[in-house]
Amino acid sequence: MIKSVLMFAALATVGANFSFAQQSPKAETTVTIAGKTLTIKYSAPSVRGRKIFGEGGRISQDPTYPVWRAGANSATAFHTDADLDIQGLHVPAGDYTLFVNVADPDRWELIVNKQTGQWGLAYKKDMDLGRVKMDMSKPGALIETYKMTLSGAGGNSGKLQLEWENHIASVSFTVK
């Protein structure tokens, strides 16, 4: 009986550790522009030898494809203390979820979605606030771990940049 209990406990521990190891680490990027703070909370997956974007890529296997959760695990959470203009899209101060349309690996669209708190694969198009085209470029080398960066660009301007695998996508915004 004691052997069975110990074996069960050992298997449960190994299972919990394996499950935890499969989770991508949490990450955050924050910027303050014109006294207003913007924050993105996401999980940062790694390439680990896989093809990520394009036909046959890891993202194309997600049930929401071609919409990607812009990270891993829970949906990517975006908070802004200020009203924003993201290349013509008015985003009122508040909380949102960010997704990216990656149907064309070389022409991404940032999606600002009004639904919050959901798991990353629970995308509802009818909750989109809007979409904007992203500027695309190629890195000099493979980017192993996904990274999002919010940065100031002078005055009331800023930039959101996503980097992973063989892609860099960015979009400019203005704090209103």
C-alpha positions in Angstrom: 0.0 0.0 0.0 2.8 2.5 0.9 4.6 1.6 -2.3 1.5 2.3 -4.3 1.1 5.7 -2.6 4.7 6.6 -3.1 4.6 5.5 -6.8 1.4 7.6 -7.4 3.1 10.6 -5.7 6.2 10.3 -7.9 4.2 9.9 -11.1 2.0 12.9 -10.1 5.2 15.0 -9.5 6.7 14.0 -12.8 3.5 14.7 -14.6 3.1 18.1 -13.0 6.7 19.0 -13.9 6.3 17.9 -17.5 3.1 19.9 -17.8 4.8 23.0 -16.3 7.8 22.6 -18.6 5.5 22.7 -21.6 4.3 26.2 -20.7 6.1 29.1 -22.3 7.6 31.7 -19.8 5.6 34.8 -19.0 6.9 38.1 -20.3 5.9 41.7 -20.1 6.8 44.9 -22.0 5.9 48.4 -20.7 6.4 52.0 -21.9 5.4 55.4 -20.6 4.7 58.0 -23.1 3.4 61.5 -22.3 2.8 60.3 -18.7 0.6 57.4 -19.8 1.6 53.8 -19.3 1.0 51.0 -21.9 1.7 47.4 -20.9 1.5 44.0 -22.7 1.6 40.7 -20.9 2.3 37.6 -22.9 4.0 34.2 -22.9 7.2 33.8 -24.9 7.5 30.5 -26.8 10.7 29.3 -28.5 11.2 27.9 -31.9 12.9 24.6 -30.7 13.7 23.5 -34.2 10.2 23.8 -35.5 8.9 25.7 -38.5 6.6 28.4 -37.0 5.0 30.5 -39.7 3.7 29.7 -43.2 2.3 26.5 -44.7 3.0 23.5 -42.4 4.2 25.8 -39.6 3.3 25.3 -36.0 0.9 28.3 -36.0 -1.1 26.9 -39.0 -2.1 24.0 -36.7 -3.9 26.2 -34.2 -7.8 26.1 -34.4 -7.9 29.9 -34.8 -5.5 30.0 -37.8 -4.8 32.4 -39.6 -5.4 34.4 -36.4 -2.5 33.9 -33.9 -2.7 34.8 -30.2 0.6 36.8 -30.4 2.3 34.5 -27.9 1.5 31.3 -26.2 -0.7 30.0 -23.4 -3.2 32.7 -22.3 -4.2 35.4 -24.7 -1.9 38.4 -25.0 -3.2 41.1 -22.7 -2.8 44.8 -23.6 -3.5 47.7 -21.2 -3.3 51.4 -22.1 -3.9 54.4 -19.8 -4.3 56.6 -22.8 -6.4 56.8 -25.9 -4.2 55.7 -28.8 -4.1 56.1 -32.6 -2.6 53.0 -34.1 -2.1 53.9 -37.7 -5.7 55.2 -38.0 -7.3 52.8 -35.6 -8.7 54.7 -32.5 -8.1 52.6 -29.4 -9.7 54.1 -26.2 -7.9 53.8 -22.9 -8.6 50.4 -21.4 -7.9 46.6 -21.6 -7.7 44.5 -24.8 -6.3 41.3 -26.2 -3.9 41.4 -29.1 -3.9 38.9 -31.9 -2.2 38.8 -35.3 -3.5 37.7 -38.6 -0.6 35.7 -40.1 -2.4 34.3 -43.2 0.4 35.8 -45.3 3.7 35.3 -43.5 5.1 38.5 -45.1 2.0 40.8 -44.4 0.7 40.6 -40.9 -2.2 42.5 -39.4 -2.4 43.5 -35.7 -5.8 42.8 -34.3 -7.0 44.7 -31.2 -9.8 42.7 -29.6 -12.2 43.8 -26.9 -12.6 40.4 -25.3 -10.2 40.0 -22.3 -9.2 37.2 -19.9 -9.6 34.3 -22.2 -7.3 31.4 -23.1 -5.2 32.3 -26.2 -7.1 30.1 -28.6 -10.5 31.5 -27.7 -10.7 34.2 -30.4 -14.0 35.9 -31.3 -13.9 38.0 -34.5 -17.1 39.9 -33.6 -15.2 41.3 -30.6 -12.5 43.0 -32.8 -12.0 46.7 -32.2 -10.1 46.8 -35.5 -7.1 45.7 -37.5 -4.0 47.5 -38.8 -1.3 46.4 -41.3 2.1 45.8 -39.7 5.5 46.8 -41.2 7.5 43.6 -41.9 11.2 42.9 -42.0 13.6 40.0 -41.7 16.1 39.6 -38.9 19.8 38.9 -39.5 19.5 35.5 -37.8 16.8 33.2 -36.5 15.1 34.6 -33.4 14.7 31.6 -31.1 12.5 33.1 -28.3 9.5 35.3 -29.2 9.7 38.9 -28.0 7.3 41.9 -27.9 8.6 45.4 -27.3 6.8 48.6 -26.6 9.1 51.7 -27.1 8.9 55.4 -27.3 9.7 57.1 -30.6 9.8 60.7 -29.5 7.0 63.1 -28.4 3.7 61.3 -28.2 4.8 58.5 -30.6 5.6 54.9 -29.9 6.2 51.6 -31.5 5.1 48.0 -30.9 7.4 45.4 -32.3 7.1 41.6 -32.5 10.1 39.4 -33.2 10.1 35.6 -33.7 11.6 33.0 -36.0 12.4 34.8 -39.3 10.0 37.7 -38.8 10.0 41.2 -37.3 6.6 43.0 -37.4 6.0 46.5 -36.1 3.4 49.1 -35.9 3.6 52.8 -34.9 1.1 54.5 -32.6 0.4 57.9 -31.1 -0.7 58.7 -27.5 -3.7 61.1 -27.6 
